């Protein structure tokens, strides 16, 4: 099994991943608030979570939330506020995706040692 990324490296990778997802969604016309963009960013969190430590999940979730909020929800790299409930749901979704993807790998690593 491969070594997990350190927390700081996971955060840096999440910022790069968020930019890549936003760039990929733009030509598709999906850089707007909606289920497709939300799913794409959540899938990115889960994909990065498989390579990250569980402790990095909040950082990964926050980084991808920033890109989703700034480019998909409110466009033009401007962060907006849709209310505490809506933003908390998005942040929780992204963080949970990263954490749930990281946990099985962490359990397997602990069983080996």
N, C-alpha and C positions, 0 to 999 in steps of 0.2 A: 504494500500500500504506500502511496506517495505521502510525503510530508505536507502538512497543512501550512497555509500562508500565515505569517504573523498578522496580528490585528492591524497594525499600521499599513502593512502591504495590502491587506484586504480592502482597507479604506481607499487607498490610492487606486487599486484596481477597480473599485466600485465607481469612482469618479470617471475613470476612462470608459468603463462599461456603460455608464449613463450617457456619456457623450456619444458613444457608438450607437446605442439604441436610438437616441434622438436623431442622429444622422441617417439611420436606416429607415426610420418612420417618416421622415420628411418627404422623400420622393414618392412614397406610397400614398401620401395625402392623409396619413393617419396621425399627424402631429397635432392632435386636438383631444379635448376631454372626451373620454369614452372608454368602452370596455376593451377595445383592441389595444390601445396604448397602455391601459392599466395592466392588462394581461402580459404584454411584452415586457414591461418593467418588472413585474412580479416574477416572471420567468427568468429574467436576468438575475434577480436577487437569488432565486433558487439555484441557478447555475453556478453563481459565484459562491454560494453557501456550501456547495459540495467540495470546494477547495479551501474553505476558510474554517477557522476555529469558531466554535459557538459564541465565544466572547466578542467576535467581530460582527455578529448579526445586527446590533443596534447601529453600528457605524455604516454597514452596508445598506441597511434600510434607510437611514437618513440621507446618504449620498444619492441613492436612486430616487428617493422622494423629492429631493431638490431638483433633479432633472425632470422628473415627471411634472412637478408643480410649475417649474419655470418654462418648460418647452411644450408640454402637452396640454396642461390645464389652462395656463394663463398666457402662453405664447411669448415669443420675443425675449426670452431669458429674463422675464420679470416675475419674481415670486409674488404670489397673491394669496389672499386668505379667504377661503370659502366657509369659514366657521370652524370652531374647534372640533366638532363632531366629524365633519367630512375629512379634515386634515388628519385627525387622529386615526381614523379608519384606514386611510391610505398608508400612513406611516406604520401602523400595526400590521397591515397586510404585507408590506415589503420586509419588515423585520421578521415576521413570522415565517415568511417564505425562506429567508436566508437561514434562520435558526433551525427550522424543520429539516432543511436539506443538510445542515451540518451535523445534526445529532446522531444519525445512524453511523456516520463515519467516526465520530468521537467514541461511541460505544464500542465499535469494532477495534479501535486503537487501544482502548483501555483493556479489552479482553486479551489482547496479544501480550500485554506487559504484565 
